[in-house]
């Protein structure tokens, strides 16, 4: 969910990237021939698509992506990602999980990520997108719902055509309004949100009780709910190989589950809880 205003900070901290990352591909480099699905139906390859949440941003204690901690394709034992759980059932997936999620990505980036999943012939694809579409500089700058749905449909159409036998999981956008409710009286969270200009549409002036600020937050919350409705409908339209999971919207975010750098992105516990909530729909 990191956006353009974080570029300077990312550049400063880039020297720490090797310490944080086990490799941008998450569990391995993929394969042109991932092999057949296991007899019990567990995939032998997978791809993660989305934004900084799925990229594991901030979960290594620095302001950088850390894909080894991703709820989807991560290798960290503490997180127990989808990849690790599938690996325990089907060893053929070992080294064949790729993380194509990009910090700052909006729904418009999904088609290009889908293309990478198709290239590696992924048998299972996870998608978590939309927070950046809502986290604009202003509420007026949020991606229109119709544009969001168009971008998601374009991506899913491309995915279904390129990987007709792949299983797809679409996760709901986390509840950012609840995060504001929990963090607005925490001085550390407020300081971090102000320092990094985090999700301005929701978190600008987080301690303000003015009606205009509350109306702005409610507007962002409504937009996220609308995005989630469109994601659910798009998944239903996709067909039986797509499963919608809204638990991440209800359970993923509180102050114990976000990192103490930006008080926004999931920490290890947050990534683990997201893995738990979404794997129930696998």
C-alpha positions as CSV (number, residue, x, y, z in Angstrom):
1,X,0.0,0.0,0.0
2,X,3.0,2.3,0.0
3,X,2.5,5.1,-2.5
4,X,4.6,7.8,-4.2
5,X,5.2,9.9,-1.1
6,X,7.3,7.0,0.3
7,X,9.8,7.0,-2.6
8,X,12.4,9.1,-0.8
9,X,12.2,6.9,2.3
10,X,12.5,3.8,0.2
11,X,15.6,5.1,-1.5
12,X,17.2,5.9,1.8
13,X,16.5,2.4,3.2
14,X,17.3,0.4,0.0
15,X,20.7,-0.5,1.4
16,X,18.9,-2.8,3.8
17,X,17.0,-4.7,1.1
18,X,19.3,-7.7,1.1
19,X,18.9,-8.1,4.9
20,X,15.2,-8.0,4.6
21,X,14.5,-10.0,1.4
22,X,15.0,-13.7,0.9
23,X,14.4,-13.0,-2.8
24,X,11.7,-11.2,-4.7
25,X,10.3,-14.5,-5.9
26,X,9.2,-15.6,-2.4
27,X,9.5,-19.4,-2.4
28,X,11.6,-19.8,-5.5
29,X,12.1,-19.1,-9.1
30,X,9.1,-20.8,-10.6
31,X,9.1,-23.3,-13.5
32,X,8.0,-23.5,-17.1
33,X,6.7,-26.9,-16.3
34,X,5.2,-27.0,-12.7
35,X,3.9,-30.5,-13.1
36,X,0.5,-31.9,-12.5
37,X,-1.7,-31.1,-9.5
38,X,-1.2,-33.6,-6.7
39,X,-3.8,-36.4,-6.4
40,X,-5.5,-34.7,-3.5
41,X,-6.0,-31.5,-5.4
42,X,-3.1,-29.4,-3.9
43,X,-1.4,-27.3,-6.6
44,X,2.2,-27.8,-7.6
45,X,2.8,-24.1,-8.3
46,X,1.4,-20.8,-7.2
47,X,1.6,-17.0,-7.7
48,X,0.7,-14.1,-5.4
49,X,-0.7,-10.9,-6.9
50,X,-1.5,-7.6,-5.3
51,X,0.2,-4.8,-3.4
52,X,2.5,-4.2,-0.4
53,X,0.4,-6.3,2.0
54,X,1.1,-9.4,-0.1
55,X,4.7,-8.2,-0.7
56,X,5.3,-8.4,3.1
57,X,6.1,-4.7,3.2
58,X,7.3,-3.6,6.7
59,X,7.2,-7.1,8.2
60,X,11.0,-7.3,8.6
61,X,11.2,-4.3,10.8
62,X,12.3,-2.0,8.0
63,X,10.4,0.2,5.5
64,X,10.8,-2.3,2.7
65,X,9.1,-5.3,1.1
66,X,9.9,-8.6,2.7
67,X,8.4,-11.4,0.6
68,X,9.5,-14.2,2.9
69,X,6.9,-13.1,5.3
70,X,4.0,-12.9,2.8
71,X,0.7,-14.5,3.9
72,X,0.5,-16.1,0.4
73,X,3.9,-17.3,-0.8
74,X,6.2,-16.6,2.1
75,X,8.7,-19.1,3.5
76,X,8.8,-17.9,7.1
77,X,7.8,-20.5,9.6
78,X,6.2,-18.0,11.9
79,X,3.7,-16.9,9.2
80,X,2.8,-20.4,8.0
81,X,1.7,-19.0,4.6
82,X,-0.5,-20.7,2.0
83,X,2.7,-21.9,0.3
84,X,4.0,-23.6,3.5
85,X,0.7,-25.3,4.2
86,X,0.4,-26.6,0.6
87,X,4.0,-27.7,0.7
88,X,3.2,-29.9,3.7
89,X,0.6,-31.7,1.6
90,X,2.3,-31.6,-1.8
91,X,6.1,-31.5,-1.9
92,X,5.9,-30.9,-5.7
93,X,5.3,-27.2,-5.1
94,X,8.7,-26.7,-3.4
95,X,10.4,-23.7,-5.1
96,X,7.5,-23.1,-7.4
97,X,5.8,-20.2,-5.6
98,X,6.3,-16.6,-6.9
99,X,5.4,-13.3,-5.4
100,X,4.5,-10.7,-8.1
101,X,2.9,-8.3,-5.7
102,X,4.2,-4.7,-5.9
103,X,4.2,-2.0,-3.2
104,X,2.0,0.8,-4.4
105,X,0.1,-1.3,-6.9
106,X,-3.5,-0.4,-7.7
107,X,-6.0,-2.5,-9.5
108,X,-4.7,-1.2,-12.8
109,X,-1.5,-3.1,-12.2
110,X,-3.2,-6.5,-12.0
111,X,-3.2,-7.4,-15.7
112,X,0.6,-7.2,-15.9
113,X,0.9,-9.3,-12.7
114,X,-1.5,-11.8,-14.2
115,X,0.7,-12.1,-17.2
116,X,3.6,-13.1,-15.0
117,X,1.5,-15.8,-13.3
118,X,0.5,-17.1,-16.7
119,X,4.1,-17.2,-17.8
120,X,5.0,-19.5,-14.9
121,X,1.9,-21.6,-15.4
122,X,0.7,-21.1,-11.8
123,X,-1.9,-23.6,-10.7
124,X,-3.1,-21.5,-7.8
125,X,-3.3,-17.7,-7.7
126,X,-4.0,-15.3,-4.8
127,X,-5.2,-11.8,-5.3
128,X,-5.4,-9.0,-2.7
129,X,-5.7,-5.5,-4.2
130,X,-7.5,-2.2,-3.7
131,X,-6.1,-0.5,-0.6
132,X,-4.0,1.8,-2.8
133,X,-7.0,2.7,-4.9
134,X,-8.6,4.0,-1.7
135,X,-5.4,5.5,-0.2
136,X,-5.2,8.5,-2.4
137,X,-4.0,11.9,-1.3
138,X,-7.6,13.0,-1.0
139,X,-10.9,11.3,-0.9
140,X,-11.7,12.8,-4.3
141,X,-8.6,11.2,-5.8
142,X,-9.8,7.6,-5.0
143,X,-10.2,5.3,-8.0
144,X,-13.8,5.4,-9.2
145,X,-15.7,2.2,-8.5
146,X,-16.4,1.6,-12.2
147,X,-12.7,2.0,-13.1
148,X,-11.7,-0.4,-10.3
149,X,-14.2,-3.0,-11.5
150,X,-13.0,-2.6,-15.1
151,X,-9.4,-3.2,-14.1
152,X,-10.3,-6.3,-12.0
153,X,-12.4,-7.7,-14.7
154,X,-9.7,-7.2,-17.3
155,X,-7.2,-9.0,-15.0
156,X,-9.5,-11.9,-14.3
157,X,-10.5,-12.3,-17.9
158,X,-6.9,-12.5,-18.8
159,X,-6.2,-15.0,-16.0
160,X,-9.1,-17.3,-16.9
161,X,-8.0,-17.3,-20.6
162,X,-4.4,-18.0,-19.8
163,X,-4.8,-20.4,-16.9
164,X,-8.3,-21.9,-17.3
165,X,-7.6,-24.7,-14.8
166,X,-6.0,-22.6,-12.1
167,X,-7.7,-22.0,-8.8
168,X,-8.0,-18.4,-7.7
169,X,-8.5,-16.8,-4.3
170,X,-9.6,-13.2,-4.0
171,X,-9.2,-11.7,-0.6
172,X,-11.0,-8.6,0.8
173,X,-9.4,-5.3,1.4
174,X,-8.6,-4.8,5.1
175,X,-10.8,-2.5,7.3
176,X,-8.8,0.7,7.3
177,X,-11.5,2.6,9.1
178,X,-11.2,0.2,12.0
179,X,-7.4,0.8,12.0
180,X,-8.0,4.5,12.3
181,X,-10.5,4.0,15.2
182,X,-8.0,1.9,17.1
183,X,-5.0,4.1,16.4
184,X,-6.3,7.6,16.6
185,X,-5.6,7.8,20.4
186,X,-2.2,6.0,20.2
187,X,0.5,8.7,20.0
188,X,3.0,6.4,18.3
189,X,0.5,5.4,15.5
190,X,-0.5,9.0,15.0
191,X,3.1,10.2,14.8
192,X,3.9,7.5,12.3
193,X,0.9,8.2,10.1
194,X,1.8,11.9,10.1
195,X,5.5,11.3,9.5
196,X,5.0,9.0,6.5
197,X,1.8,10.7,5.2
198,X,0.2,7.2,5.3
199,X,-3.1,6.7,3.4
200,X,-3.9,10.4,3.4
201,X,-7.5,9.9,2.4
202,X,-8.2,8.0,5.6
203,X,-5.5,9.0,8.0
204,X,-4.8,12.7,7.4
205,X,-5.5,14.6,10.7
206,X,-6.2,11.4,12.5
207,X,-7.0,13.1,15.8
208,X,-9.5,15.6,14.4
209,X,-13.1,15.3,15.4
210,X,-14.4,17.8,12.9
211,X,-17.4,16.7,11.0
212,X,-15.7,17.3,7.6
213,X,-12.9,14.9,8.6
214,X,-15.3,12.3,9.9
215,X,-17.3,12.5,6.6
216,X,-14.1,12.1,4.6
217,X,-13.2,8.9,6.6
218,X,-16.7,7.5,6.1
219,X,-16.4,8.2,2.4
220,X,-13.2,6.2,2.2
221,X,-14.7,3.4,4.2
222,X,-17.7,3.3,1.9
223,X,-15.4,3.2,-1.1
224,X,-13.5,0.2,0.3
225,X,-16.8,-1.6,1.0
226,X,-17.8,-0.9,-2.6
227,X,-14.5,-2.2,-3.9
228,X,-15.0,-5.4,-1.8
229,X,-18.5,-5.8,-3.3
230,X,-17.0,-5.5,-6.8
231,X,-14.3,-8.0,-6.0
232,X,-16.8,-10.5,-4.7
233,X,-19.0,-10.0,-7.8
234,X,-16.1,-10.3,-10.1
235,X,-15.0,-13.6,-8.4
236,X,-18.6,-14.9,-8.7
237,X,-18.6,-14.0,-12.4
238,X,-15.3,-15.9,-12.9
239,X,-16.9,-19.2,-11.9
240,X,-16.4,-22.1,-9.5
241,X,-12.6,-21.9,-9.7
242,X,-12.6,-18.5,-8.0
243,X,-13.2,-18.2,-4.2
244,X,-14.0,-15.0,-2.4
245,X,-12.7,-14.4,1.1
246,X,-13.9,-11.4,3.1
247,X,-12.4,-12.5,6.5
248,X,-9.3,-10.4,5.9
249,X,-11.5,-7.3,5.8
250,X,-13.0,-8.1,9.2
251,X,-10.1,-9.5,11.1
252,X,-6.7,-8.5,9.8
253,X,-5.9,-5.0,11.2
254,X,-5.4,-3.8,14.7
255,X,-2.4,-2.2,16.4
256,X,-1.0,-5.6,17.6
257,X,-1.0,-6.8,14.0
258,X,0.7,-3.9,12.3
259,X,4.4,-3.1,12.3
260,X,5.8,-0.4,14.6
261,X,7.5,1.5,11.7
262,X,4.4,2.8,9.9
263,X,1.6,1.4,12.1
264,X,-0.2,0.4,8.9
265,X,1.2,-2.7,7.2
266,X,0.9,-6.1,8.8
267,X,3.7,-7.4,11.0
268,X,4.6,-11.1,11.3
269,X,1.5,-11.7,13.5
270,X,-0.6,-9.8,11.1
271,X,0.6,-11.8,8.1
272,X,0.1,-15.0,10.0
273,X,-3.5,-14.0,10.9
274,X,-4.2,-13.1,7.3
275,X,-2.8,-16.5,6.2
276,X,-5.1,-18.2,8.7
277,X,-8.2,-16.2,7.7
278,X,-7.8,-16.7,4.0
279,X,-6.5,-20.3,3.9
280,X,-9.9,-21.4,5.3
281,X,-11.2,-20.7,1.8
282,X,-8.5,-22.6,0.0
